[in-house]
């Protein structure tokens, strides 16, 4: 899912599909089954040779928080 969100973040900006070559994933806490979460992907950097840096954040959805999308 993280790879799909990252790819979608790049496609919305560049209108091209790129291949993932490196992942760095950090977990701070876990969600429980059927807990609502918000997922946000954003392009945070563009470099030479078509390199892109994407950040995907998954957060617990709190009561009253707006839903992304």
N, C-alpha and C positions, 0 to 999 in steps of 0.2 A: 504494500500500500504506500509506503514512504517513497519508493522509487516511482510509482505512478503519479503521485502528487508532485514530486520534483520534476518529472518530465512534463507534466501539464503546466507547471510554472514557467518552464523554459519555452514551451510551444506558444503560450499566450504572448510572450515578449518577442520571440524571434521568428515565429511561424515555421519553424523547422524542428525536426525530431533529432535528438542527440542520444548517444549511448552513455550510460553511467559507467565510470571507471574506478571510482573510489567512494567508499562510504565511511563516515564517522558518526556513530550513533551513541548518544548518551541517554541513559534512563535515570530520571530523578525519582519517580514513583510509579505505581501501577494503577490502572483503572480496574474497577470490578465489572463483572459480567453485566451487560445491559446498561451500564452507566453512559450517559451522553458525553461526547467529547467534541471539541472543535478542532479542525485541522486547517492549518494555514501554510501555504508554500509561497516562497518569494525568492526571486533572483537577487542575490546580494553582490554579485561581481561578475564581470566579463573580462577575460584576459585575451592574450594573443593566441593564435592557433585554435580558435573556436572553443577555448576552455570557458566553462561557466561554473559559478559557485551558487548553489541553491541551499536554502535553509527551509526545513519543514518542521513545524512545531505542532505538537498534539497536546491539547490542554483539556482538563476536565471542564465541562460546561457547568457553570454555576447558575443557581436560580436567578432568573432575571437577566442573564447575560444574553446578548444578541447572538444569533446563529450566523456563521459565515456562509456566504453563498446564496 
